[in-house]
Amino acid sequence: MNIIFFEDKRDKFLPLVYAKPLAKIRVGILTIEEKWKQHFQKCDISINISYLTEDYLSKKFPLVEQEGNIFINARFLPNEELIDFIINNLNADEAIMFEGSLVASKCTLEQFKSKSYCIKNCNEKFISIELGSITDVFSKNGLAIEQDYKLITKGRKSATVSSTNTIIGDNIFIEEGAKIEASVLNSKAGPIYIGKDSEVMEGCLIRGLFALCEGGVLKMGAKIYGATTVGKFSRAGGEINNSVIQDYSNKGHDGYLGNSVIGEWCNLGADTNTSNLKNNYAEVKLWSYETEKFEKTGLQFCGLIMGDHSKCGINTMFNTGTVVGVSANIYGSGFPRNFIPSYSWGGASGVTTYRADKVFEVAEIVMKRRDIELTNVDKEILTAIFEITAKYRQ
């Protein structure tokens, strides 16, 4: 089966999707594309995955068209009912719609672009989670963890946990190779998933819903409140509440992170703190790349959104509802602006442009530490982002 992920409201998920398709974003335990893949595998169906995305991303994330393509909207997370409908009831030249949004279509690329397909409306039981905007990545993370937990652990047995730990509740699954010592895991409020070859160091306090993905590390004494996800090979410490850290990023020290999403290859300096609640308890506004102004989120709690490859120095303070772009370097005393454009260098006292060649130097060093190469294609993508976002640095 040839699955092609498309993005109908991409601007709503910037800056997280500047360097990758939306299907690559982790929500819950799995990335969006991993969820779809696992569901199809449960039905003994192997799939090929490709992407209909921005031109500057297409070399790394190509589109592969075959006969019998199924175009899937990456904003919709799968459940058994939706998978069953696509497999057994979606015919060629047909599409599924939900409340005005295209969910999936079985057609050629030409038909997809011209919208020359027959429309079937699906009911709510087919739609478990729809991501409407970037804040849904953390606000719907709890439900996504619950669904992924059931999908991943069904029919499987957890590895045993060391007797040095205090276990509360029985909704915990530990993959082989995970190390956990002298910590408290409380799953009464929701499941706790500890991924393959991950490590929970001594003295960690964890309340579900929580996911520590493959190779991830919780540093000593971390305090974790649900619903929180720490992505593959990421490190987390201090106090974290209802946040999603994507892969290969570090929040390794004390400091508070709440109601936030951190991209890949990010680093938060020691004692970095985010405000997730305004002093007057008012609704939080957030920078929108779609309208290019601050928009109401409908949320009382909203912290930091940080794009890939961004960093901040020690003791950095982020105000409520701050958006940081790609490859920004923030440091200094005081609160920086609530919107920090990509390739910015500085802080509250002002910013200059972070040159792309310097960004490459740092990214190469950071990625090499994880035995991953910054390829020429990666550099082309980062260069394209530098040019696309130039208008925000003026």
RODO-2510 file (C-alpha; in nm, 4 decimals, decimal comma):
residues 394
     n   res          X          Y          Z
     1     m     0,0000     0,0000     0,0000
     2     n     0,1454     0,3371    -0,1043
     3     i     0,0814     0,6030     0,1596
     4     i     0,1477     0,9679     0,0754
     5     f     0,1197     1,2126     0,3659
     6     f     0,0016     1,5633     0,2812
     7     e    -0,0363     1,8837     0,4860
     8     d    -0,3415     2,1055     0,4425
     9     k    -0,2705     2,3568     0,7215
    10     r     0,1073     2,3519     0,7377
    11     d     0,1527     2,7124     0,8533
    12     k    -0,0324     2,6329     1,1752
    13     f     0,2517     2,3986     1,2755
    14     l     0,5487     2,6239     1,2063
    15     p     0,8235     2,6438     1,3233
    16     l     0,8146     2,2701     1,4078
    17     v     0,7687     2,1699     1,0425
    18     y     1,0173     2,4066     0,8784
    19     a     1,2726     2,1244     0,8474
    20     k     1,0451     1,8210     0,8123
    21     p     0,6946     1,7091     0,7104
    22     l     0,4222     1,7138     0,9745
    23     a     0,4072     1,3326     0,9660
    24     k     0,7532     1,3286     1,1299
    25     i     0,6317     1,5106     1,4437
    26     r     0,6125     1,3046     1,7631
    27     v     0,2828     1,3255     1,9532
    28     g     0,2206     1,0731     2,2286
    29     i     0,4753     0,7890     2,2093
    30     l     0,5060     0,7577     1,8314
    31     t     0,5489     0,9994     1,5448
    32     i     0,2401     1,0513     1,3303
    33     e     0,3707     0,8323     1,0491
    34     e     0,4756     0,5601     1,2958
    35     k     0,1187     0,5463     1,4281
    36     w    -0,0195     0,4849     1,0789
    37     k     0,2495     0,2280     1,0034
    38     q     0,1830     0,0342     1,3232
    39     h    -0,1924     0,0285     1,2635
    40     f    -0,1490    -0,1069     0,9110
    41     q     0,1015    -0,3645     1,0367
    42     k    -0,1571    -0,4854     1,2890
    43     c    -0,3729    -0,5606     0,9835
    44     d    -0,0821    -0,7465     0,8162
    45     i    -0,0459    -0,4750     0,5545
    46     s     0,2971    -0,3424     0,4660
    47     i     0,3121     0,0168     0,3466
    48     n     0,5444     0,2461     0,1576
    49     i     0,5568     0,6012     0,2970
    50     s     0,6334     0,9210     0,1093
    51     y     0,5406     1,2877     0,1360
    52     l     0,3687     1,5652    -0,0545
    53     t     0,5404     1,8602     0,1093
    54     e     0,7307     2,1813     0,0357
    55     d     0,9653     2,1834    -0,2653
    56     y     1,2733     2,2602    -0,0558
    57     l     1,2055     1,9490     0,1561
    58     s     1,1297     1,7141    -0,1326
    59     k     1,4880     1,5954    -0,1911
    60     k     1,5111     1,4546     0,1630
    61     f     1,1410     1,3658     0,1875
    62     p     1,0422     1,2663    -0,1682
    63     l     0,7035     1,1899    -0,3185
    64     v     0,6711     0,8383    -0,4634
    65     e     0,3616     0,7842    -0,6774
    66     q     0,2380     0,4340    -0,7555
    67     e    -0,0886     0,2751    -0,8559
    68     g    -0,3438     0,2800    -0,5763
    69     n    -0,2034     0,5754    -0,3823
    70     i    -0,3675     0,6671    -0,0548
    71     f    -0,3185     1,0317     0,0388
    72     i    -0,3448     1,0811     0,4154
    73     n    -0,3798     1,4115     0,5977
    74     a    -0,1000     1,4151     0,8570
    75     r    -0,3176     1,6189     1,0974
    76     f    -0,5386     1,3156     1,1622
    77     l    -0,4154     1,0421     1,3949
    78     p    -0,5382     0,6900     1,3166
    79     n    -0,7604     0,4544     1,5110
    80     e    -0,8885     0,1039     1,4308
    81     e    -1,2168     0,2291     1,2848
    82     l    -1,0479     0,4696     1,0433
    83     i    -0,7907     0,2102     0,9333
    84     d    -1,0665    -0,0465     0,8744
    85     f    -1,2675     0,2020     0,6685
    86     i    -0,9676     0,2905     0,4514
    87     i    -0,8800    -0,0745     0,3913
    88     n    -1,2283    -0,2115     0,3317
    89     n    -1,4533     0,0767     0,2265
    90     l    -1,2419     0,3385     0,0507
    91     n    -1,2536     0,2661    -0,3200
    92     a    -1,0475     0,4086    -0,6023
    93     d    -1,1313     0,7721    -0,6875
    94     e    -1,2928     0,8257    -0,3461
    95     a    -1,2071     1,0524    -0,0536
    96     i    -1,3063     1,0777     0,3131
    97     m    -1,4035     1,4173     0,4552
    98     f    -1,4575     1,5198     0,8164
    99     e    -1,6137     1,8547     0,8998
   100     g    -1,4852     2,0092     0,5789
   101     s    -1,1318     1,8676     0,5968
   102     l    -0,9953     1,5981     0,3669
   103     v    -0,8826     1,3003     0,5758
   104     a    -0,7787     1,0476     0,3102
   105     s    -0,8138     0,9908    -0,0619
   106     k    -0,7459     0,6895    -0,2841
   107     c    -0,6509     0,8335    -0,6215
   108     t    -0,3764     0,9457    -0,8555
   109     l    -0,1662     1,2536    -0,7880
   110     e    -0,3411     1,4356    -1,0706
   111     q    -0,6818     1,3539    -0,9236
   112     f    -0,5662     1,4640    -0,5792
   113     k    -0,4418     1,8006    -0,7022
   114     s    -0,7545     1,8630    -0,9106
   115     k    -0,9834     1,7293    -0,6339
   116     s    -1,1553     1,5053    -0,8890
   117     y    -1,2714     1,2360    -0,6504
   118     c    -1,6014     1,1304    -0,4978
   119     i    -1,6492     1,2452    -0,1404
   120     k    -1,7614     1,0300     0,1494
   121     n    -1,8288     1,1965     0,4840
   122     c    -1,7078     1,0032     0,7882
   123     n    -1,8542     1,0203     1,1359
   124     e    -1,6840     1,1022     1,4623
   125     k    -1,5973     0,7431     1,5548
   126     f    -1,3375     0,7441     1,2749
   127     i    -1,1610     1,0522     1,4139
   128     s    -0,9878     0,9997     1,7465
   129     i    -0,7506     1,2970     1,7356
   130     e    -0,7347     1,5856     1,4902
   131     l    -0,4448     1,8272     1,5269
   132     g    -0,5796     2,1731     1,4575
   133     s    -0,2768     2,3824     1,5539
   134     i     0,0689     2,3639     1,7062
   135     t    -0,0580     2,3819     2,0662
   136     d    -0,2497     2,0564     2,0113
   137     v     0,0867     1,8778     2,0108
   138     f     0,1022     1,9233     2,3890
   139     s    -0,2671     1,9756     2,4739
   140     k    -0,3708     1,6463     2,3062
   141     n    -0,0542     1,4612     2,4036
   142     g    -0,2230     1,2777     2,6907
   143     l    -0,4866     1,1181     2,4700
   144     a    -0,2179     1,0336     2,2128
   145     i    -0,0061     0,8606     2,4809
   146     e    -0,3053     0,6529     2,5922
   147     q    -0,3827     0,5427     2,2360
   148     d    -0,0195     0,4661     2,1494
   149     y     0,0279     0,2774     2,4748
   150     k    -0,2611     0,0435     2,3934
   151     l    -0,1381    -0,0008     2,0364
   152     i     0,2242    -0,0752     2,1315
   153     t     0,1703    -0,2940     2,4377
   154     k    -0,1307    -0,5033     2,3308
   155     g    -0,0462    -0,8728     2,3675
   156     r     0,3044    -0,7993     2,4960
   157     k     0,4693    -0,8414     2,8350
   158     s     0,6667    -0,5653     3,0032
   159     a     1,0243    -0,6177     3,1127
   160     t     1,0694    -0,6409     3,4886
   161     v     1,1621    -0,3361     3,6928
   162     s     1,4333    -0,3216     3,9556
   163     s     1,3226    -0,3647     4,3178
   164     t     1,5000    -0,0381     4,4033
   165     n     1,2036     0,1493     4,2511
   166     t     0,8688     0,2412     4,4039
   167     i     0,5863     0,1384     4,1694
   168     i     0,2364     0,2824     4,2132
   169     g    -0,0342     0,1412     3,9890
   170     d    -0,0009    -0,1293     3,7248
   171     n    -0,0163     0,0733     3,4028
   172     i     0,3570     0,0684     3,3285
   173     f     0,5360    -0,0864     3,0312
   174     i     0,9128    -0,1157     3,0129
   175     e     1,0946    -0,2177     2,6953
   176     e     1,4012    -0,4439     2,6967
   177     g     1,7283    -0,2683     2,7686
   178     a     1,5732     0,0106     2,9750
   179     k     1,7462     0,0967     3,3037
   180     i     1,5508     0,2347     3,6010
   181     e     1,6852     0,2640     3,9531
   182     a     1,5647     0,4172     4,2820
   183     s     1,2801     0,6161     4,1272
   184     v     0,9062     0,6543     4,1850
   185     l     0,6691     0,5678     3,8980
   186     n     0,3013     0,6475     3,9583
   187     s     0,0700     0,5286     3,6793
   188     k    -0,2614     0,5819     3,8576
   189     a    -0,3299     0,8988     3,6548
   190     g    -0,2300     0,7334     3,3265
   191     p     0,0163     0,4954     3,1619
   192     i     0,3940     0,5209     3,1797
   193     y     0,6001     0,3925     2,8857
   194     i     0,9768     0,3468     2,9169
   195     g     1,1380     0,2831     2,5790
   196     k     1,4130     0,0513     2,4601
   197     d     1,7639     0,1250     2,5915
   198     s     1,6431     0,4352     2,7777
   199     e     1,7498     0,5272     3,1291
   200     v     1,5724     0,6701     3,4315
   201     m     1,8435     0,7775     3,6748
   202     e     1,8154     0,7674     4,0504
   203     g     1,5663     0,9847     4,2337
   204     c     1,3266     1,0586     3,9466
   205     l     0,9609     1,1226     4,0310
   206     i     0,7262     1,0331     3,7443
   207     r     0,3497     1,0667     3,7239
   208     g     0,1674     0,9378     3,4163
   209     l     0,0821     1,0067     3,1474
   210     f     0,4459     0,9778     3,0409
   211     a     0,6561     0,8400     2,7566
   212     l     1,0347     0,8111     2,7508
   213     c     1,1246     0,6969     2,4004
   214     e     1,4118     0,4799     2,2796
   215     g     1,7528     0,5880     2,4065
   216     g     1,6087     0,8746     2,6087
   217     v     1,7447     0,9706     2,9505
   218     l     1,5859     1,1211     3,2603
   219     k     1,8581     1,2861     3,4680
   220     m     1,8823     1,2364     3,8440
   221     g     1,6003     1,3893     4,0464
   222     a     1,3808     1,4813     3,7499
   223     k     1,0198     1,5656     3,8381
   224     i     0,7795     1,4714     3,5598
   225     y     0,4086     1,5521     3,5440
   226     g     0,1834     1,4192     3,2673
   227     a     0,1111     1,4408     2,9903
   228     t     0,4776     1,4511     2,8888
   229     t     0,6854     1,2890     2,6148
   230     v     1,0640     1,2783     2,5910
   231     g     1,1644     1,1768     2,2386
   232     k     1,4269     0,9341     2,1120
   233     f     1,7787     0,9979     2,2415
   234     s     1,6701     1,3156     2,4216
   235     r     1,7721     1,4034     2,7762
   236     a     1,5476     1,5643     3,0338
   237     g     1,5925     1,6920     3,3868
   238     g     1,4423     1,9400     3,6308
   239     e     1,0647     1,9896     3,6395
   240     i     0,8542     1,9165     3,3313
   241     n     0,4769     1,9340     3,2946
   242     n     0,2590     1,8519     2,9902
   243     s     0,5354     1,9031     2,7359
   244     v     0,6665     1,7235     2,4273
   245     i     1,0390     1,7120     2,3595
   246     q     1,1133     1,5833     2,0100
   247     d     1,4153     1,3627     1,9285
   248     y     1,7836     1,4392     1,9964
   249     s     1,7218     1,7386     2,2232
   250     n     1,8442     1,8254     2,5708
   251     k     1,6821     1,9789     2,8751
   252     g     1,9351     1,8157     3,1000
   253     h     1,9345     2,0457     3,4022
   254     d     1,7111     2,2055     3,6634
   255     g     1,4501     2,4568     3,5509
   256     y     1,0823     2,4433     3,4626
   257     l     0,9264     2,3509     3,1275
   258     g     0,5474     2,3503     3,1055
   259     n     0,2862     2,3223     2,8294
   260     s     0,5578     2,3393     2,5681
   261     v     0,6942     2,1739     2,2544
   262     i     1,0693     2,1547     2,1904
   263     g     1,1933     2,0589     1,8427
   264     e     1,4848     1,8345     1,7422
   265     w     1,8516     1,9113     1,8132
   266     c     1,7631     2,1792     2,0705
   267     n     1,9463     2,2509     2,3954
   268     l     1,8103     2,4369     2,6986
   269     g     2,0846     2,5736     2,9222
   270     a     2,0968     2,5047     3,2958
   271     d     1,8160     2,6656     3,4963
   272     t     1,6182     2,7677     3,1863
   273     n     1,2601     2,8446     3,2917
   274     t     0,9405     2,8884     3,0947
   275     s     0,6322     3,0708     3,2129
   276     n     0,3149     2,8887     3,1111
   277     l     0,0592     3,1077     3,2936
   278     k     0,0121     3,4838     3,2743
   279     n     0,0120     3,6790     3,6011
   280     n    -0,3474     3,7883     3,5364
   281     y    -0,4535     3,4335     3,4354
   282     a    -0,5666     3,5669     3,0969
   283     e    -0,5859     3,3705     2,7729
   284     v    -0,2445     3,3258     2,6128
   285     k    -0,1659     3,4709     2,2717
   286     l     0,0902     3,3026     2,0465
   287     w     0,2731     3,4152     1,7328
   288     s     0,1033     3,2709     1,4225
   289     y     0,3031     3,2114     1,1049
   290     e    -0,0302     3,1799     0,9257
   291     t    -0,1473     3,5372     0,9997
   292     e     0,1962     3,6784     1,0930
   293     k     0,0666     3,8275     1,4160
   294     f    -0,0147     3,7182     1,7689
   295     e    -0,3391     3,5200     1,7914
   296     k    -0,5491     3,3940     2,0814
   297     t    -0,4898     3,0278     2,1597
   298     g    -0,7989     2,9605     2,3713
   299     l    -0,5561     2,8339     2,6371
   300     q    -0,4806     2,9573     2,9867
   301     f    -0,1619     2,7500     2,9991
   302     c     0,0899     2,7786     2,7167
   303     g     0,4678     2,7933     2,7480
   304     l     0,7415     2,7651     2,4854
   305     i     0,7370     2,6488     2,1225
   306     m     1,0930     2,6022     1,9925
   307     g     1,1972     2,5051     1,6400
   308     d     1,4747     2,2611     1,5457
   309     h     1,8432     2,3376     1,6165
   310     s     1,7686     2,6265     1,8551
   311     k     1,9614     2,6768     2,1781
   312     c     1,9474     2,8950     2,4874
   313     g     2,2065     2,9847     2,7512
   314     i     2,2001     2,9282     3,1260
   315     n     1,9314     3,1050     3,3306
   316     t     1,7271     3,1930     3,0221
   317     m     1,3723     3,3064     3,1028
   318     f     1,0944     3,2592     2,8480
   319     n     0,7703     3,4489     2,8919
   320     t     0,4268     3,2921     2,8605
   321     g     0,3506     3,1943     2,5015
   322     t     0,6941     3,2340     2,3416
   323     v     0,7719     3,1080     1,9900
   324     v     1,1350     3,0493     1,8899
   325     g     1,2167     2,9690     1,5282
   326     v     1,4809     2,7390     1,3775
   327     s     1,8526     2,7728     1,4604
   328     a     1,8149     3,0581     1,7083
   329     n     2,0667     3,1190     1,9876
   330     i     1,9160     3,2974     2,2886
   331     y     2,1087     3,4188     2,5925
   332     g     2,1392     3,7023     2,8434
   333     s     1,9354     3,8416     3,1314
   334     g     1,5714     3,9477     3,1154
   335     f     1,2846     3,8097     2,9113
   336     p     1,3451     3,7953     2,5347
   337     r     1,0607     3,8807     2,2957
   338     n     0,7625     3,6454     2,2706
   339     f     0,8521     3,5826     1,9070
   340     i     1,2158     3,5119     1,8215
   341     p     1,2680     3,4623     1,4460
   342     s     1,4761     3,1818     1,3023
   343     y     1,8513     3,2477     1,2851
   344     s     1,8409     3,5070     1,5633
   345     w     2,1395     3,5579     1,7939
   346     g     2,0892     3,7443     2,1211
   347     g     1,8210     3,8071     2,3791
   348     a     1,6269     4,0735     2,5657
   349     s     1,8804     4,3455     2,4812
   350     g     1,8469     4,2814     2,1088
   351     v     1,9282     4,0253     1,8406
   352     t     2,1419     4,0009     1,5306
   353     t     2,1392     3,7478     1,2482
   354     y     2,2953     3,4081     1,3207
   355     r     2,4899     3,3359     1,0022
   356     a     2,4047     3,0119     0,8237
   357     d     2,7695     2,8996     0,7958
   358     k     2,8063     2,9302     1,1741
   359     v     2,4834     2,7342     1,2197
   360     f     2,6281     2,4547     1,0070
   361     e     2,9442     2,4430     1,2181
   362     v     2,7484     2,3977     1,5401
   363     a     2,4974     2,1509     1,3893
   364     e     2,7790     1,9317     1,2548
   365     i     2,9405     1,9116     1,5989
   366     v     2,6119     1,8482     1,7800
   367     m     2,4933     1,5800     1,5372
   368     k     2,8320     1,4069     1,5210
   369     r     2,8067     1,3455     1,8961
   370     r     2,5082     1,1225     1,8146
   371     d     2,6873     0,9622     1,5165
   372     i     2,4601     1,1419     1,2695
   373     e     2,5904     1,3395     0,9728
   374     l     2,4721     1,6847     0,8723
   375     t     2,4412     1,6132     0,5007
   376     n     2,4530     1,8551     0,2103
   377     v     2,0777     1,8036     0,1730
   378     d     2,0318     1,9072     0,5367
   379     k     2,2371     2,2195     0,4678
   380     e     2,0218     2,2990     0,1645
   381     i     1,7095     2,2726     0,3814
   382     l     1,8554     2,4968     0,6527
   383     t     1,9647     2,7464     0,3882
   384     a     1,6138     2,7511     0,2422
   385     i     1,4705     2,8142     0,5900
   386     f     1,7222     3,0976     0,6381
   387     e     1,5955     3,2632     0,3194
   388     i     1,2258     3,1963     0,3859
   389     t     1,2431     3,3475     0,7343
   390     a     1,4579     3,6502     0,6434
   391     k     1,1525     3,8794     0,6462
   392     y     1,1011     3,8164     1,0199
   393     r     1,4539     3,9356     1,1022
   394     q     1,4167     4,2770     0,9409
***
